[in-house]
Amino acid sequence: MRRSGRRSDCPIHFGLEVFGDPWSLLIVRDLMFKARSTYTDFSGPRRASRRSLGGPIGAARAAGIVATERAPTTGRAVRYALTARGRDLMQ
């Protein structure tokens, strides 16, 4: 049985629909396995620009996979974290 709004229930197909670009997959991987949570963490040695990361992070937020919060120490920096839906991708 298909879920409404999707063309397929295949998890690989779903992943490709949600994470249509390589940066999105890398961001979710970094949140999930590498304890990275800021733009600076994500760009790291790859030196990705804020512009190239902004779209994928926005798409993951819109899909309900990533949430934002302010850093407790400064209150200025934005930190990203996987939502329950994002953590479910591990299963």
DSSP file (Angstrom, degrees, kcal/mol; ACC not computed):
  #  RESIDUE AA STRUCTURE BP1 BP2  ACC     N-H-->O    O-->H-N    N-H-->O    O-->H-N    TCO  KAPPA ALPHA  PHI   PSI    X-CA   Y-CA   Z-CA
    1    1 A M              0   0    0      0, 0.0     2,-0.2     0, 0.0     0, 0.0   0.000 360.0 360.0 360.0 131.1    0.0    0.0    0.0
    2    2 A R        -     0   0    0      1,-0.1     2,-0.3     5,-0.0     3,-0.1  -0.572 360.0-123.3 -85.1 145.2    1.4    3.4   -1.0
    3    3 A R    >   -     0   0    0     -2,-0.2     3,-1.6     1,-0.1    -1,-0.1  -0.624  41.1 -94.5 -82.0 146.1    1.5    6.3    1.4
    4    4 A S  T 3  S+     0   0    0     -2,-0.3    -1,-0.1     1,-0.2     3,-0.1  -0.333 107.8  21.3 -63.5 140.3   -0.2    9.4    0.2
    5    5 A G  T 3  S+     0   0    0      1,-0.2     2,-0.3    -3,-0.1    -1,-0.2   0.346 104.0  98.3  87.3  -5.7    2.0   11.9   -1.6
    6    6 A R    <   -     0   0    0     -3,-1.6    -1,-0.2     1,-0.1     3,-0.1  -0.873  60.9-151.6-116.1 149.3    4.7    9.4   -2.5
    7    7 A R  S    S+     0   0    0     -2,-0.3     2,-0.3     1,-0.2    -1,-0.1   0.695  84.2  13.7 -86.0 -20.1    5.4    7.6   -5.7
    8    8 A S        -     0   0    0      2,-0.1    -1,-0.2     1,-0.0    -5,-0.0  -0.993  54.2-142.8-153.2 152.2    7.0    4.7   -3.9
    9    9 A D        +     0   0    0     -2,-0.3    -1,-0.0    -3,-0.1    -7,-0.0   0.352  64.5 122.8 -95.1   3.4    7.5    3.2   -0.4
   10   10 A C     >  -     0   0    0      1,-0.1     4,-2.6     2,-0.0     5,-0.2  -0.500  61.1-142.5 -66.7 126.6   11.0    2.1   -1.2
   11   11 A P  H  > S+     0   0    0      0, 0.0     4,-2.4     0, 0.0    -1,-0.1   0.834 100.8  52.3 -63.4 -31.7   13.4    3.7    1.3
   12   12 A I  H  > S+     0   0    0      2,-0.2     4,-2.2     1,-0.2     5,-0.2   0.928 110.6  47.3 -68.4 -43.9   16.1    4.4   -1.3
   13   13 A H  H  > S+     0   0    0      2,-0.2     4,-2.1     1,-0.2    -1,-0.2   0.917 111.9  50.9 -61.8 -43.5   13.6    6.1   -3.6
   14   14 A F  H  X S+     0   0    0     -4,-2.6     4,-2.5     1,-0.2     5,-0.3   0.928 109.1  51.5 -59.0 -46.1   12.4    8.2   -0.6
   15   15 A G  H  X S+     0   0    0     -4,-2.4     4,-3.2     1,-0.2    -1,-0.2   0.894 109.5  49.3 -59.9 -41.0   15.9    9.1    0.2
   16   16 A L  H  < S+     0   0    0     -4,-2.2    -1,-0.2     2,-0.2    -2,-0.2   0.857 111.3  49.8 -68.4 -34.3   16.6   10.3   -3.3
   17   17 A E  H  < S+     0   0    0     -4,-2.1     3,-0.4    -5,-0.2    -2,-0.2   0.912 120.5  35.0 -68.5 -41.7   13.4   12.3   -3.3
   18   18 A V  H  < S+     0   0    0     -4,-2.5     2,-0.8     1,-0.2    -2,-0.2   0.920 125.6  39.0 -79.2 -45.5   14.2   14.0    0.0
   19   19 A F     <  +     0   0    0     -4,-3.2    -1,-0.2    -5,-0.3     6,-0.2  -0.577  68.2 163.8-105.7  68.2   18.0   14.3   -0.4
   20   20 A G        +     0   0    0     -2,-0.8    -1,-0.2    -3,-0.4    -4,-0.1   0.513  61.1  48.6 -67.7  -4.0   18.2   15.2   -4.0
   21   21 A D  S  > S-     0   0    0     -3,-0.1     4,-1.1     1,-0.1     3,-0.5  -0.933  85.4-115.4-135.8 159.8   21.8   16.3   -3.8
   22   22 A P  H  > S+     0   0    0      0, 0.0     4,-2.1     0, 0.0     5,-0.2   0.823 109.1  63.0 -65.1 -31.7   25.0   15.0   -2.2
   23   23 A W  H  > S+     0   0    0      1,-0.2     4,-2.6     2,-0.2     5,-0.2   0.902  99.6  54.5 -61.3 -39.7   25.3   17.7    0.4
   24   24 A S  H  > S+     0   0    0     -3,-0.5     4,-2.4     1,-0.2     5,-0.2   0.923 108.5  47.8 -60.7 -44.3   22.0   16.7    2.0
   25   25 A L  H  X S+     0   0    0     -4,-1.1     4,-2.4     1,-0.2    -1,-0.2   0.900 112.3  49.6 -63.3 -40.1   23.2   13.2    2.5
   26   26 A L  H  X S+     0   0    0     -4,-2.1     4,-2.7     2,-0.2    -2,-0.2   0.882 109.8  51.2 -67.4 -37.9   26.5   14.3    3.9
   27   27 A I  H  X S+     0   0    0     -4,-2.6     4,-2.5     2,-0.2     5,-0.2   0.940 112.0  45.7 -64.5 -47.3   24.8   16.7    6.4
   28   28 A V  H  X S+     0   0    0     -4,-2.4     4,-2.4     2,-0.2    -2,-0.2   0.918 113.4  50.6 -62.8 -42.4   22.5   14.0    7.7
   29   29 A R  H  X>S+     0   0    0     -4,-2.4     4,-3.1    -5,-0.2     5,-0.6   0.931 110.9  48.9 -58.9 -45.8   25.5   11.6    7.9
   30   30 A D  H  X5S+     0   0    0     -4,-2.7     6,-1.7     1,-0.2     4,-1.3   0.889 113.5  46.2 -64.5 -39.2   27.5   14.2    9.8
   31   31 A L  H  <5S+     0   0    0     -4,-2.5     4,-0.3     4,-0.2    -1,-0.2   0.888 118.8  42.9 -66.0 -38.8   24.6   14.8   12.2
   32   32 A M  H  <5S+     0   0    0     -4,-2.4    -2,-0.2    -5,-0.2    -3,-0.2   0.898 133.1   9.8 -77.0 -43.1   24.0   11.1   12.7
   33   33 A F  H  <5S+     0   0    0     -4,-3.1    -3,-0.2    -5,-0.2    -2,-0.1   0.607 124.4  48.3-119.0 -15.7   27.5    9.7   13.1
   34   34 A K  S  <<S-     0   0    0     -4,-1.3    -3,-0.2    -5,-0.6    -4,-0.1   0.322  91.0-123.2-118.4   8.9   30.1   12.5   13.4
   35   35 A A        +     0   0    0     -4,-0.3     2,-0.4    -5,-0.3    -4,-0.2   0.826  59.4 147.3  53.7  36.1   28.6   14.8   16.1
   36   36 A R        +     0   0    0     -6,-1.7    -1,-0.2    -9,-0.1    -2,-0.1  -0.814  13.0 159.4 -98.4 143.6   28.7   17.8   13.8
   37   37 A S        +     0   0    0     -2,-0.4    43,-3.1    -3,-0.1     2,-0.3   0.392  45.3  64.6-149.2   6.5   26.0   20.4   14.2
   38   38 A T  S  > S-     0   0    0     41,-0.2     4,-2.5     1,-0.1     5,-0.2  -0.852  82.9-105.8-130.1 166.8   26.9   23.8   12.8
   39   39 A Y  H  > S+     0   0    0     39,-0.4     4,-2.5    -2,-0.3     5,-0.2   0.919 122.3  52.1 -55.3 -44.3   27.7   25.3    9.4
   40   40 A T  H  > S+     0   0    0      1,-0.2     4,-2.1     2,-0.2    -1,-0.2   0.907 109.0  49.7 -61.2 -42.2   31.4   25.4   10.3
   41   41 A D  H  4 S+     0   0    0      1,-0.2    -1,-0.2     2,-0.2    -2,-0.2   0.921 112.5  47.7 -60.7 -44.0   31.3   21.7   11.3
   42   42 A F  H  < S+     0   0    0     -4,-2.5     4,-0.2     1,-0.2    -2,-0.2   0.882 111.8  47.9 -68.4 -38.7   29.6   20.8    8.0
   43   43 A S  H >X S+     0   0    0     -4,-2.5     4,-1.6    -5,-0.2     3,-1.1   0.918  82.3 136.1 -71.6 -41.5   31.9   22.7    5.7
   44   44 A G  G >< S-     0   0    0     -4,-2.1     3,-1.3     1,-0.3    -2,-0.1   0.150  81.5 -14.2  35.4-137.9   35.1   21.4    7.4
   45   45 A P  G 34 S+     0   0    0      0, 0.0    -1,-0.3     0, 0.0    -2,-0.1   0.692 133.5  66.3 -68.4 -17.3   37.8   20.3    5.1
   46   46 A R  G <4 S-     0   0    0     -3,-1.1    -2,-0.2    -4,-0.2    -3,-0.1   0.733  92.3-147.9 -75.2 -19.8   35.4   20.4    2.1
   47   47 A R    <<  -     0   0    0     -4,-1.6     2,-0.2    -3,-1.3    -3,-0.1   0.893  24.9-178.5  53.1  46.6   35.1   24.2    2.6
   48   48 A A        -     0   0    0     -5,-0.5    -1,-0.2    -9,-0.1    -5,-0.1  -0.509  25.0-117.9 -72.8 142.8   31.5   24.3    1.4
   49   49 A S     >  -     0   0    0     -2,-0.2     4,-1.5     1,-0.1     5,-0.2  -0.377  18.7-114.5 -77.8 160.3   30.0   27.7    1.3
   50   50 A R  H  > S+     0   0    0      1,-0.2     4,-2.3     2,-0.2     5,-0.1   0.855 118.2  57.1 -60.2 -34.2   27.0   28.7    3.3
   51   51 A R  H  > S+     0   0    0      1,-0.2     4,-1.0     2,-0.2    -1,-0.2   0.919 106.0  47.0 -64.8 -43.5   25.1   29.1    0.1
   52   52 A S  H  4 S+     0   0    0      1,-0.2    -1,-0.2     2,-0.2    -2,-0.2   0.783 118.9  41.6 -72.0 -24.6   25.8   25.5   -1.0
   53   53 A L  H  X S+     0   0    0     -4,-1.5     4,-2.3     2,-0.1     5,-0.3   0.745 101.1  70.9 -90.0 -26.0   24.8   24.2    2.4
   54   54 A G  H  X S+     0   0    0     -4,-2.3     4,-2.4     1,-0.2     5,-0.2   0.892  96.9  49.5 -60.4 -44.1   21.8   26.5    3.0
   55   55 A G  H  X S+     0   0    0     -4,-1.0     4,-2.4     2,-0.2    -1,-0.2   0.948 113.2  44.5 -62.3 -51.4   19.6   24.8    0.4
   56   56 A P  H  > S+     0   0    0      0, 0.0     4,-2.2     0, 0.0    -1,-0.2   0.887 114.8  48.8 -63.3 -38.1   20.2   21.2    1.6
   57   57 A I  H  X S+     0   0    0     -4,-2.3     4,-2.3     2,-0.2    -2,-0.2   0.920 111.7  50.1 -66.6 -41.6   19.7   22.2    5.2
   58   58 A G  H  X S+     0   0    0     -4,-2.4     4,-2.5    -5,-0.3    -1,-0.2   0.891 110.4  49.8 -61.6 -40.0   16.5   24.0    4.4
   59   59 A A  H  X S+     0   0    0     -4,-2.4     4,-1.8     2,-0.2    -1,-0.2   0.898 110.6  49.3 -66.5 -40.3   15.2   21.0    2.5
   60   60 A A  H  <>S+     0   0    0     -4,-2.2     5,-2.7     2,-0.2     6,-1.2   0.874 112.1  49.0 -67.1 -36.1   16.0   18.7    5.4
   61   61 A R  H ><5S+     0   0    0     -4,-2.3     3,-1.4     4,-0.2    -2,-0.2   0.926 110.4  50.5 -66.2 -43.9   14.2   21.1    7.8
   62   62 A A  H 3<5S+     0   0    0     -4,-2.5    -2,-0.2     1,-0.3    -1,-0.2   0.831 108.4  53.0 -63.6 -31.8   11.2   21.3    5.5
   63   63 A A  T 3<5S-     0   0    0     -4,-1.8    -1,-0.3    -5,-0.2    -2,-0.2   0.498 116.7-115.8 -81.4  -3.6   11.1   17.5    5.3
   64   64 A G  T < 5S+     0   0    0     -3,-1.4    22,-0.4    -4,-0.2    21,-0.4   0.741  87.6 110.9  77.8  22.6   11.1   17.4    9.1
   65   65 A I  S   <S+     0   0    0     -5,-2.7    18,-2.2     1,-0.2     2,-0.4   0.740  74.0  39.3 -99.3 -29.7   14.4   15.6    9.4
   66   66 A V  E     -A   82   0A   0     -6,-1.2     2,-0.3    16,-0.3    16,-0.2  -0.959  64.0-169.8-125.4 140.8   16.5   18.4   10.8
   67   67 A A  E     -A   81   0A   0     14,-3.0    14,-2.2    -2,-0.4     2,-0.3  -0.869  14.6-134.2-122.8 159.9   15.6   21.0   13.5
   68   68 A T  E     +A   80   0A   0     -2,-0.3     2,-0.3    12,-0.2    12,-0.2  -0.818  22.1 171.4-114.2 155.8   17.5   24.1   14.7
   69   69 A E  E     -A   79   0A   0     10,-2.1    10,-3.4    -2,-0.3     2,-0.3  -0.974  36.0-103.4-152.6 157.6   18.3   25.4   18.1
   70   70 A R  E     -A   78   0A   0     -2,-0.3     8,-0.2     8,-0.2     6,-0.1  -0.640  44.7-102.1 -83.2 142.4   20.4   28.3   19.4
   71   71 A A     >  -     0   0    0      6,-3.0     4,-2.2    -2,-0.3     6,-0.1  -0.443  26.7-138.0 -63.1 131.3   23.7   27.3   21.0
   72   72 A P  T  4 S+     0   0    0      0, 0.0    -1,-0.1     0, 0.0    -2,-0.0   0.797  96.7  53.5 -65.2 -27.8   23.3   27.4   24.8
   73   73 A T  T  4 S+     0   0    0      1,-0.1    -2,-0.0     4,-0.0    -3,-0.0   0.931 128.4  11.2 -75.4 -45.4   26.7   29.1   25.4
   74   74 A T  T  4 S-     0   0    0      3,-0.1    -1,-0.1    -3,-0.0    -4,-0.0   0.741  79.8-143.9-104.9 -29.0   26.3   32.1   23.1
   75   75 A G  S  < S+     0   0    0     -4,-2.2    -5,-0.0     2,-0.2    -2,-0.0   0.413  86.3  77.8  76.6  -3.7   22.7   32.1   22.1
   76   76 A R        +     0   0    0     -5,-0.1    -1,-0.1    -6,-0.1     2,-0.1   0.833  69.9  80.4-102.8 -46.0   23.8   33.4   18.6
   77   77 A A  S    S-     0   0    0     -6,-0.1    -6,-3.0     1,-0.1     2,-0.5  -0.354  74.3-131.9 -68.3 142.2   25.1   30.3   16.8
   78   78 A V  E     -A   70   0A   0     -8,-0.2   -39,-0.4    -2,-0.1     2,-0.4  -0.820  20.4-164.4 -95.7 131.7   22.6   28.0   15.2
   79   79 A R  E     -A   69   0A   0    -10,-3.4   -10,-2.1    -2,-0.5     2,-0.3  -0.893   7.4-144.9-113.7 146.5   23.0   24.3   15.9
   80   80 A Y  E     +A   68   0A   0    -43,-3.1     2,-0.3    -2,-0.4   -12,-0.2  -0.848  18.6 176.5-111.9 147.2   21.3   21.6   13.9
   81   81 A A  E     -A   67   0A   0    -14,-2.2   -14,-3.0    -2,-0.3     2,-0.2  -0.989  34.0-103.0-146.4 152.1   20.0   18.3   15.2
   82   82 A L  E     -A   66   0A   0     -2,-0.3   -16,-0.3   -16,-0.2   -17,-0.1  -0.541  34.1-138.0 -73.5 140.3   18.2   15.3   13.8
   83   83 A T     >  -     0   0    0    -18,-2.2     4,-2.6    -2,-0.2     5,-0.2  -0.291  36.8 -91.2 -81.8 177.7   14.5   15.1   14.7
   84   84 A A  H  > S+     0   0    0      1,-0.2     4,-1.8     2,-0.2   -19,-0.1   0.896 132.4  52.5 -58.1 -39.2   12.9   11.8   15.6
   85   85 A R  H  4 S+     0   0    0    -21,-0.4     4,-0.5     1,-0.2    -1,-0.2   0.898 108.7  50.0 -64.4 -39.2   12.0   11.4   12.0
   86   86 A G  H >4 S+     0   0    0    -22,-0.4     3,-1.1   -21,-0.2     4,-0.2   0.903 109.4  50.2 -65.3 -41.3   15.7   12.0   11.1
   87   87 A R  H >< S+     0   0    0     -4,-2.6     3,-1.7     1,-0.3     4,-0.3   0.819  99.9  66.3 -66.5 -29.7   16.9    9.5   13.6
   88   88 A D  G >< S+     0   0    0     -4,-1.8     3,-1.3     1,-0.3    -1,-0.3   0.711  83.3  75.7 -64.2 -18.6   14.4    6.9   12.2
   89   89 A L  G <  S+     0   0    0     -3,-1.1    -1,-0.3    -4,-0.5    -2,-0.2   0.728  84.3  66.1 -65.5 -19.7   16.4    7.0    9.0
   90   90 A M  G <         0   0    0     -3,-1.7    -1,-0.3     1,-0.2    -2,-0.2   0.754 360.0 360.0 -71.1 -23.2   19.0    4.8   10.8
   91   91 A Q    <         0   0    0     -3,-1.3    -1,-0.2    -4,-0.3    -2,-0.2   0.475 360.0 360.0 -85.3 360.0   16.6    1.9   11.0
